């Protein structure tokens, strides 16, 4: 996907996965590319239809959770494109964990029983449920790795006010409960996820993607407890299988490490897993909608023309 020149464009930012265009310092055009990242490194080959999967899941979830808290999305005019309000980012990722897995498990396995200032219960196995979901925030880094941070450190550094922190926690836990409920209806367990918030006209507003495989980890509910009892790996739908493959090939994004070669077969496997999550989570067949760059730009411009008078929501 090429970089566009969009009428009214006042800024451009290319993230690990998304290309973000600022329009008249008021709106954002967010394009979900087929790039894939892990350990804060962009992997060398794109994944077919990954951008469409991410964008359509995010749009679906943002609409489904709009009653919980305000969010940035206005509309999604093209398969890989969302348009919404520009917010002032809050430099914290609100990571909510319902199960001991991923980074939390790697921390736990090392002998630590505290993550981001939050005590983790003793005697847990990998993928066990926490007694109640926990929030383990991280700082949102513009470059490089995000870093774990505690609530006390967040307030000490003045990243948000105590009142804002309380509201962020309430929003994050309520969104997680809704995500769990929606996942359960499709036979899935939402194990963990992250939320990003910003300020829109001074109001805390949900930004970016929600409950996608890039921001979340899902387990299959069927057979979950039996696999736990047998000590077997859980069947999951998330990007963790990509991280596990990289770890198995001695890559964790550390200095001196080299990204392993990605074969055509492995690329197709990743694509199939993303499509599988879409179909399982949304409950509908995935409809690939390949578009040329010209078609995408035309739909963006048509949408922005319609939204020319939008100033608040």
VOPAGU-2260 file (C-alpha; in pm, 1 decimal, decimal comma):
REM VOPAGU-2260
SITE   aa  ch    i         X         Y         Z
SITE  UNK   A    0       0,0       0,0       0,0
SITE  UNK   A    1     146,9     330,8    -108,2
SITE  UNK   A    2     146,7     654,7      88,2
SITE  UNK   A    3    -138,4     877,7     -27,5
SITE  UNK   A    4    -165,3    1252,5     -68,0
SITE  UNK   A    5    -509,9    1342,7      66,6
SITE  UNK   A    6    -682,6    1681,0      30,2
SITE  UNK   A    7    -670,2    1875,1     357,4
SITE  UNK   A    8    -388,7    1657,9     490,2
SITE  UNK   A    9    -188,9    1832,2     764,2
SITE  UNK   A   10      20,9    1542,8     900,2
SITE  UNK   A   11     117,8    1183,0     831,0
SITE  UNK   A   12     243,4     908,9    1060,9
SITE  UNK   A   13     339,8     555,4     968,0
SITE  UNK   A   14     315,9     313,1    1257,6
SITE  UNK   A   15     414,4     -50,8    1274,7
SITE  UNK   A   16      86,0    -157,5    1116,1
SITE  UNK   A   17    -119,8     152,5    1038,1
SITE  UNK   A   18     -71,8     460,1     822,3
SITE  UNK   A   19    -238,8     758,7     987,2
SITE  UNK   A   20    -331,2    1078,5     803,1
SITE  UNK   A   21    -439,6    1391,7     988,1
SITE  UNK   A   22    -695,3    1599,0     799,0
SITE  UNK   A   23    -726,3    1970,1     885,2
SITE  UNK   A   24    -596,7    1888,4    1235,8
SITE  UNK   A   25    -944,2    1757,3    1313,4
SITE  UNK   A   26    -995,9    1415,7    1157,5
SITE  UNK   A   27    -784,0    1102,9    1122,3
SITE  UNK   A   28    -779,9     866,5     827,6
SITE  UNK   A   29    -638,9     534,6     950,6
SITE  UNK   A   30    -533,0     269,4     700,5
SITE  UNK   A   31    -469,4     -80,6     836,0
SITE  UNK   A   32    -188,7    -221,4     623,4
SITE  UNK   A   33    -100,6    -584,8     571,9
SITE  UNK   A   34     221,0    -531,1     767,8
SITE  UNK   A   35     269,0    -745,1    1075,5
SITE  UNK   A   36     483,7    -667,6    1379,6
SITE  UNK   A   37     600,7    -864,6    1680,8
SITE  UNK   A   38     830,6    -765,1    1966,4
SITE  UNK   A   39     797,1    -408,4    1830,7
SITE  UNK   A   40     963,5    -510,6    1503,0
SITE  UNK   A   41     795,2    -499,4    1162,0
SITE  UNK   A   42     839,1    -840,3    1000,1
SITE  UNK   A   43     972,5    -842,0     644,6
SITE  UNK   A   44     667,4    -972,4     455,2
SITE  UNK   A   45     303,6    -856,4     449,7
SITE  UNK   A   46      12,5   -1086,4     535,7
SITE  UNK   A   47    -267,3   -1102,3     273,2
SITE  UNK   A   48    -598,4    -952,1     395,2
SITE  UNK   A   49    -463,1    -885,0     743,9
SITE  UNK   A   50    -541,9    -512,8     714,2
SITE  UNK   A   51    -899,8    -577,3     610,5
SITE  UNK   A   52    -947,2    -827,3     894,6
SITE  UNK   A   53    -812,2    -584,5    1155,0
SITE  UNK   A   54   -1006,2    -285,1    1028,4
SITE  UNK   A   55   -1337,8    -465,6     999,1
SITE  UNK   A   56   -1309,7    -629,5    1342,3
SITE  UNK   A   57   -1210,3    -296,6    1498,9
SITE  UNK   A   58   -1502,6    -114,5    1335,1
SITE  UNK   A   59   -1744,9    -385,6    1443,9
SITE  UNK   A   60   -1618,6    -377,2    1802,4
SITE  UNK   A   61   -1612,5       1,1    1826,0
SITE  UNK   A   62   -1977,2      14,4    1722,0
SITE  UNK   A   63   -2066,3    -266,9    1963,2
SITE  UNK   A   64   -1904,9     -90,3    2261,1
SITE  UNK   A   65   -2015,0     265,8    2188,2
SITE  UNK   A   66   -2264,7     257,2    2476,5
SITE  UNK   A   67   -1981,7     194,6    2726,9
SITE  UNK   A   68   -1767,7     495,3    2642,6
SITE  UNK   A   69   -1724,1     745,5    2358,6
SITE  UNK   A   70   -1489,7     645,7    2077,8
SITE  UNK   A   71   -1313,2     812,0    1788,2
SITE  UNK   A   72   -1474,8     628,5    1493,3
SITE  UNK   A   73   -1704,7     804,1    1246,8
SITE  UNK   A   74   -1715,4     556,7     956,6
SITE  UNK   A   75   -1524,0     293,7     761,0
SITE  UNK   A   76   -1550,4     382,1     391,8
SITE  UNK   A   77   -1316,5     112,2     257,1
SITE  UNK   A   78   -1213,3    -239,2     368,8
SITE  UNK   A   79    -885,5    -123,1     526,0
SITE  UNK   A   80    -985,4     234,2     616,0
SITE  UNK   A   81   -1144,4     401,3     917,1
SITE  UNK   A   82   -1210,2     773,9     958,8
SITE  UNK   A   83   -1266,4     937,9    1292,8
SITE  UNK   A   84   -1192,1    1227,9    1522,7
SITE  UNK   A   85    -839,3    1324,8    1614,0
SITE  UNK   A   86    -780,6    1293,2    1987,5
SITE  UNK   A   87    -493,8    1404,3    2208,8
SITE  UNK   A   88    -337,9    1066,9    2299,3
SITE  UNK   A   89    -304,4     962,3    2661,4
SITE  UNK   A   90      44,0     799,6    2669,7
SITE  UNK   A   91     -72,4     484,8    2848,8
SITE  UNK   A   92    -185,9     148,8    2716,5
SITE  UNK   A   93    -454,0      -0,7    2938,8
SITE  UNK   A   94    -373,6    -372,5    2932,1
SITE  UNK   A   95    -645,0    -589,0    3086,0
SITE  UNK   A   96    -570,5    -953,5    3163,9
SITE  UNK   A   97    -823,6   -1220,6    3248,8
SITE  UNK   A   98    -579,8   -1511,3    3215,0
SITE  UNK   A   99    -215,7   -1567,9    3306,7
SITE  UNK   A  100     -64,2   -1582,5    2960,6
SITE  UNK   A  101     183,9   -1409,1    2730,1
SITE  UNK   A  102     399,0   -1141,9    2895,2
SITE  UNK   A  103     229,3   -1197,6    3231,4
SITE  UNK   A  104     311,5   -1568,7    3222,0
SITE  UNK   A  105     672,4   -1505,7    3119,6
SITE  UNK   A  106     701,9   -1268,5    3417,3
SITE  UNK   A  107     532,6   -1518,0    3650,6
SITE  UNK   A  108     747,3   -1807,5    3528,6
SITE  UNK   A  109    1061,2   -1605,7    3610,3
SITE  UNK   A  110     955,5   -1606,7    3976,2
SITE  UNK   A  111     804,6   -1258,2    3991,6
SITE  UNK   A  112     462,4   -1229,8    4152,7
SITE  UNK   A  113     404,4    -863,3    4082,3
SITE  UNK   A  114     339,2    -702,2    3744,2
SITE  UNK   A  115     293,6    -326,1    3708,8
SITE  UNK   A  116     247,7    -306,1    4083,0
SITE  UNK   A  117     -32,4    -563,1    4074,9
SITE  UNK   A  118       3,7    -876,0    4288,8
SITE  UNK   A  119     -55,9   -1201,4    4103,1
SITE  UNK   A  120    -192,7   -1492,2    4305,9
SITE  UNK   A  121      38,1   -1781,6    4393,6
SITE  UNK   A  122      -4,3   -2131,5    4256,5
SITE  UNK   A  123    -130,0   -2040,6    3910,9
SITE  UNK   A  124     -51,3   -2233,0    3593,8
SITE  UNK   A  125      -4,2   -2088,4    3248,1
SITE  UNK   A  126    -338,9   -1970,7    3103,6
SITE  UNK   A  127    -525,7   -2004,4    3436,3
SITE  UNK   A  128    -791,2   -1740,7    3501,7
SITE  UNK   A  129    -700,4   -1467,7    3746,2
SITE  UNK   A  130    -950,2   -1445,7    4035,3
SITE  UNK   A  131   -1061,1   -1116,9    3877,6
SITE  UNK   A  132    -926,3    -936,7    3568,6
SITE  UNK   A  133    -623,0    -717,9    3638,2
SITE  UNK   A  134    -498,8    -397,7    3472,8
SITE  UNK   A  135    -126,2    -394,3    3390,6
SITE  UNK   A  136     -63,2     -65,2    3208,0
SITE  UNK   A  137     233,3      21,9    2991,8
SITE  UNK   A  138     371,7     347,9    2863,4
SITE  UNK   A  139     297,6     413,5    2497,8
SITE  UNK   A  140     636,1     450,3    2328,8
SITE  UNK   A  141     663,6     641,8    2001,0
SITE  UNK   A  142     974,4     438,9    1916,0
SITE  UNK   A  143    1099,5     109,0    2055,4
SITE  UNK   A  144     948,1    -107,9    2326,1
SITE  UNK   A  145     656,3      -7,6    2547,3
SITE  UNK   A  146     739,5     -36,3    2916,2
SITE  UNK   A  147     540,1    -170,4    3210,3
SITE  UNK   A  148     434,1      95,6    3457,9
SITE  UNK   A  149     236,1      90,3    3782,3
SITE  UNK   A  150     -63,6     304,3    3871,9
SITE  UNK   A  151     147,9     476,2    4137,6
SITE  UNK   A  152     413,0     568,1    3881,2
SITE  UNK   A  153     149,1     693,0    3638,2
SITE  UNK   A  154      12,6     932,5    3897,8
SITE  UNK   A  155     357,2    1029,5    4025,9
SITE  UNK   A  156     465,1    1126,0    3675,2
SITE  UNK   A  157     143,2    1316,2    3616,0
SITE  UNK   A  158      51,4    1121,6    3302,8
SITE  UNK   A  159    -313,9    1152,4    3408,9
SITE  UNK   A  160    -501,4    1291,7    3708,8
SITE  UNK   A  161    -637,1    1055,4    3977,2
SITE  UNK   A  162    -989,0    1120,3    3846,0
SITE  UNK   A  163    -884,5    1038,1    3490,4
SITE  UNK   A  164    -708,1     721,9    3606,7
SITE  UNK   A  165   -1020,8     603,8    3787,0
SITE  UNK   A  166   -1230,3     662,0    3476,3
SITE  UNK   A  167    -975,2     487,5    3252,3
SITE  UNK   A  168    -987,4     184,2    3479,3
SITE  UNK   A  169   -1367,7     179,9    3481,3
SITE  UNK   A  170   -1382,8     208,3    3104,6
SITE  UNK   A  171   -1115,2     -58,0    3049,6
SITE  UNK   A  172   -1278,6    -313,1    3280,1
SITE  UNK   A  173   -1626,4    -247,9    3136,0
SITE  UNK   A  174   -1493,6    -285,4    2780,8
SITE  UNK   A  175   -1320,4    -607,7    2879,6
SITE  UNK   A  176   -1642,0    -747,6    3026,1
SITE  UNK   A  177   -1826,1    -662,4    2704,1
SITE  UNK   A  178   -1547,7    -821,1    2501,1
SITE  UNK   A  179   -1565,3   -1137,3    2713,2
SITE  UNK   A  180   -1941,3   -1150,5    2669,9
SITE  UNK   A  181   -1919,8   -1113,9    2291,5
SITE  UNK   A  182   -1640,5   -1370,6    2271,7
SITE  UNK   A  183   -1834,3   -1620,4    2484,0
SITE  UNK   A  184   -2129,1   -1598,2    2246,7
SITE  UNK   A  185   -1893,4   -1724,9    1975,8
SITE  UNK   A  186   -1732,0   -1997,9    2185,8
SITE  UNK   A  187   -1419,3   -1797,3    2265,3
SITE  UNK   A  188   -1246,1   -1666,9    2578,0
SITE  UNK   A  189   -1101,2   -1315,7    2568,6
SITE  UNK   A  190    -781,3   -1378,7    2764,7
SITE  UNK   A  191    -623,7   -1033,0    2748,7
SITE  UNK   A  192    -634,1    -713,4    2547,0
SITE  UNK   A  193    -522,2    -352,6    2543,5
SITE  UNK   A  194    -705,8     -23,2    2504,9
SITE  UNK   A  195    -576,4     318,4    2404,7
SITE  UNK   A  196    -752,4     638,0    2501,9
SITE  UNK   A  197    -722,1    1005,8    2422,6
SITE  UNK   A  198    -891,4    1335,0    2494,6
SITE  UNK   A  199   -1151,4    1477,1    2256,1
SITE  UNK   A  200   -1269,1    1821,0    2364,0
SITE  UNK   A  201   -1142,3    1730,3    2711,0
SITE  UNK   A  202   -1341,2    1406,4    2722,6
SITE  UNK   A  203   -1171,9    1065,9    2760,2
SITE  UNK   A  204   -1235,6     881,7    2433,6
SITE  UNK   A  205   -1147,7     531,1    2316,0
SITE  UNK   A  206    -902,7     533,8    2025,5
SITE  UNK   A  207    -747,2     291,7    1777,2
SITE  UNK   A  208    -841,7     -76,2    1741,1
SITE  UNK   A  209   -1047,9    -278,6    1987,1
SITE  UNK   A  210   -1059,1    -655,8    2045,6
SITE  UNK   A  211    -864,8    -740,6    1728,5
SITE  UNK   A  212    -609,2   -1023,6    1704,6
SITE  UNK   A  213    -331,3    -763,0    1710,6
SITE  UNK   A  214    -448,9    -615,0    2040,4
SITE  UNK   A  215    -609,5    -920,3    2201,1
SITE  UNK   A  216    -564,4   -1288,3    2273,7
SITE  UNK   A  217    -848,9   -1537,7    2242,9
SITE  UNK   A  218    -873,5   -1900,9    2355,0
SITE  UNK   A  219   -1127,1   -2153,6    2233,3
SITE  UNK   A  220   -1372,5   -2216,5    2518,1
SITE  UNK   A  221   -1452,9   -2573,1    2415,8
SITE  UNK   A  222   -1208,0   -2805,2    2589,1
SITE  UNK   A  223   -1032,0   -2519,2    2770,3
SITE  UNK   A  224   -1062,7   -2664,6    3120,6
SITE  UNK   A  225    -975,3   -3015,0    3003,2
SITE  UNK   A  226    -658,4   -2887,4    2835,1
SITE  UNK   A  227    -569,4   -2699,3    3152,2
SITE  UNK   A  228    -610,2   -3012,2    3363,2
SITE  UNK   A  229    -390,6   -3211,9    3125,5
SITE  UNK   A  230    -130,1   -2936,6    3112,7
SITE  UNK   A  231    -170,9   -2898,8    2736,5
SITE  UNK   A  232    -127,1   -2581,6    2533,1
SITE  UNK   A  233    -446,3   -2391,4    2477,1
SITE  UNK   A  234    -588,4   -2357,2    2129,1
SITE  UNK   A  235    -589,6   -1985,9    2065,9
SITE  UNK   A  236    -667,5   -1724,2    1805,8
SITE  UNK   A  237    -427,8   -1433,0    1838,9
SITE  UNK   A  238     -91,7   -1309,0    1721,9
SITE  UNK   A  239      80,7   -1503,6    1998,5
SITE  UNK   A  240     144,2   -1796,5    1763,0
SITE  UNK   A  241     360,7   -1561,8    1554,4
SITE  UNK   A  242     555,9   -1456,4    1865,4
SITE  UNK   A  243     599,2   -1821,3    1964,5
SITE  UNK   A  244     731,5   -1905,6    1617,4
SITE  UNK   A  245     980,4   -1619,1    1640,0
SITE  UNK   A  246    1092,4   -1725,0    1988,3
SITE  UNK   A  247    1141,3   -2081,6    1860,5
SITE  UNK   A  248    1367,5   -1932,8    1593,3
SITE  UNK   A  249    1568,3   -1734,9    1852,0
SITE  UNK   A  250    1415,9   -1395,0    1782,1
SITE  UNK   A  251    1263,2   -1165,9    2046,0
SITE  UNK   A  252    1349,9    -827,7    1896,8
SITE  UNK   A  253    1673,8    -797,2    2090,2
SITE  UNK   A  254    1989,4    -635,3    1957,9
SITE  UNK   A  255    2190,5    -867,5    1736,2
SITE  UNK   A  256    1899,3   -1102,0    1663,7
SITE  UNK   A  257    1782,3   -1157,0    1305,8
SITE  UNK   A  258    1422,6   -1210,6    1193,3
SITE  UNK   A  259    1394,1   -1565,8    1054,1
SITE  UNK   A  260    1295,6   -1618,7     691,0
SITE  UNK   A  261     918,9   -1635,1     632,8
SITE  UNK   A  262     817,1   -1890,7     370,7
SITE  UNK   A  263     514,5   -1856,4     142,2
SITE  UNK   A  264     349,3   -2140,8     332,9
SITE  UNK   A  265     403,1   -1966,0     667,0
SITE  UNK   A  266     265,9   -1637,4     527,6
SITE  UNK   A  267     -49,3   -1818,6     411,0
SITE  UNK   A  268     -83,0   -1988,1     750,0
SITE  UNK   A  269     -76,5   -1651,4     926,6
SITE  UNK   A  270    -333,1   -1510,1     681,6
SITE  UNK   A  271    -561,0   -1809,2     735,8
SITE  UNK   A  272    -538,6   -1768,8    1113,2
SITE  UNK   A  273    -640,4   -1402,5    1091,3
SITE  UNK   A  274    -935,2   -1490,3     866,7
SITE  UNK   A  275   -1030,8   -1772,0    1104,8
SITE  UNK   A  276   -1044,3   -1528,5    1394,8
SITE  UNK   A  277   -1261,3   -1288,4    1195,1
SITE  UNK   A  278   -1510,4   -1560,2    1108,1
SITE  UNK   A  279   -1511,9   -1707,2    1456,0
SITE  UNK   A  280   -1537,7   -1374,1    1636,3
SITE  UNK   A  281   -1783,7   -1196,0    1406,4
SITE  UNK   A  282   -1982,0   -1509,5    1324,5
SITE  UNK   A  283   -1992,9   -1439,4     950,0
SITE  UNK   A  284   -1789,3   -1561,4     651,1
SITE  UNK   A  285   -1499,7   -1334,8     561,4
SITE  UNK   A  286   -1543,9   -1162,1     225,9
SITE  UNK   A  287   -1206,7   -1062,3      76,3
SITE  UNK   A  288   -1238,7    -719,6     -83,8
SITE  UNK   A  289    -911,3    -644,4    -258,8
SITE  UNK   A  290    -892,5    -286,1    -382,3
SITE  UNK   A  291    -642,3     -88,2    -579,4
SITE  UNK   A  292    -472,1     211,2    -421,0
SITE  UNK   A  293    -669,8     433,6    -658,5
SITE  UNK   A  294   -1003,7     285,4    -544,7
SITE  UNK   A  295    -906,2     325,2    -180,7
SITE  UNK   A  296    -805,0     688,2    -223,0
SITE  UNK   A  297   -1126,0     766,3    -411,0
SITE  UNK   A  298   -1340,2     626,1    -128,6
SITE  UNK   A  299   -1139,7     821,5     130,1
SITE  UNK   A  300   -1186,3    1147,9     -57,9
SITE  UNK   A  301   -1558,9    1086,2    -109,8
SITE  UNK   A  302   -1601,0    1017,1     261,4
SITE  UNK   A  303   -1411,0    1328,6     362,8
SITE  UNK   A  304   -1628,3    1538,6     133,5
SITE  UNK   A  305   -1937,8    1404,9     309,0
SITE  UNK   A  306   -1784,7    1472,7     647,3
SITE  UNK   A  307   -1678,3    1825,4     565,8
SITE  UNK   A  308   -1926,8    1977,1     810,8
SITE  UNK   A  309   -1863,6    1727,1    1092,7
SITE  UNK   A  310   -1723,4    1902,9    1397,5
SITE  UNK   A  311   -1847,7    1705,8    1699,0
SITE  UNK   A  312   -2021,6    1388,2    1797,7
